[in-house]
């Protein structure tokens, strides 16, 4: 009788250990997702889905998910640029910005010149057709 009780206690402990290990593995695989969620990562859902896929691929993707989640920093973006932290971010380099501003000024001057030009007079060939 005492042996039966100890068998059930051992079975209960075994089941509890298996459940704790399963929840621990799931918790560990959600770490990249939690990092991405905390940093407002633009690919949070993809990281979460890839974490679940990694469970079935024997954890092969998990280190890459950790790297992917930690690369994005809200203040700096992806952190791949050589700009300082206080400079405004722009996809266009500074020398191109100056060229764009110069072209915009030229277009504005040409539009102004066109507005102030006298209207063209009709030619004789255009009046004959009408």
MOVEN-V441929 format. One record per backbone hydrogen bond with DSSP energy under -1.0 kcal/mol. CO is the residue of the C=O (numbers start at 1). NH is the residue of the N-H. E is the energy in kcal/mol with one decimal. If there is no record, write none. Layout:
# MOVEN-V441929
CO/NH/E, CO/NH/E
This chain:
# MOVEN-V441929
1/5/-1.5, 2/6/-1.9, 3/7/-1.7, 4/8/-2.0, 5/9/-2.2, 6/10/-2.6, 7/11/-2.4, 8/12/-2.4, 9/13/-2.4, 10/14/-2.5, 11/15/-2.5, 12/16/-2.3, 13/17/-2.4, 14/18/-2.2, 15/19/-2.3, 16/20/-2.4, 17/21/-2.4, 18/22/-2.4, 19/23/-2.5, 20/24/-2.2, 21/25/-2.4, 22/26/-2.2, 23/27/-2.5, 24/28/-2.5, 25/29/-2.2, 28/31/-1.2, 30/34/-2.6, 31/35/-2.3, 32/36/-2.5, 33/37/-2.6, 34/38/-2.2, 35/39/-1.9, 36/41/-2.8, 41/44/-1.1, 43/47/-2.2, 44/48/-2.1, 45/49/-2.4, 46/50/-2.6, 47/51/-1.7, 48/52/-1.5, 49/53/-2.2, 50/54/-2.2, 51/55/-1.0, 54/59/-2.8, 61/65/-2.1, 62/66/-2.1, 63/67/-2.0, 64/68/-2.7, 65/69/-2.6, 66/70/-1.9, 67/71/-1.4, 73/77/-3.0, 77/73/-3.4, 93/97/-1.8, 94/98/-1.8, 95/99/-1.5, 96/100/-2.5, 97/101/-2.4, 98/102/-2.2, 99/103/-2.2, 100/104/-2.4, 101/105/-2.0, 102/106/-2.1, 103/107/-2.4, 104/108/-2.2, 105/109/-2.3, 106/110/-2.4, 107/111/-2.4, 108/112/-2.1, 109/113/-2.3, 110/114/-2.2, 111/115/-2.0, 112/116/-1.8, 123/127/-1.5, 124/128/-2.0, 125/129/-1.3
